[in-house]
Amino acid sequence: MEAMEQAAEQAAAARDRLAAALRSLVSDAEEMLKAASRSGNEQLNLVRDRLERGVNAARGELNAFQEAALETARRTAADTNEYVHEHPWNAVGIAAAVGVLLGVLLTRR
């Protein structure tokens, strides 16, 4: 059970790092848009507007992705918890089998 919790925490951390990187990218693009708007060139303004729409769309998709991932993680954790409580010996057997499999794979190296 602890291994599953660790795996879930690692997945959540990776997801958080991805979200942070994408937020940073969006932030950098916004700064670029602000700098471009100060230049006053008509062509540049058109490109800036198009980029701004793209950044806003990306921000919305990122937020939707993050919410969906969090909901999936919560649902999976709840389902796993319920299964383990309903079938504790099956969970012990599965954990033992995974442990044996990992042991075999690690000792073969």
Residue pairs with C-beta under 8 A, 6 or more apart in sequence:
1 84
1 91
1 95
3 95
3 98
4 80
8 73
8 76
8 77
11 73
12 73
15 66
15 69
15 73
19 62
19 65
19 66
22 58
22 62
23 62
26 55
26 58
26 59
26 62
29 51
29 55
30 55
32 51
33 48
33 51
33 52
33 55
36 44
36 45
36 47
36 48
36 51
37 45
37 48
83 90
83 91
84 91
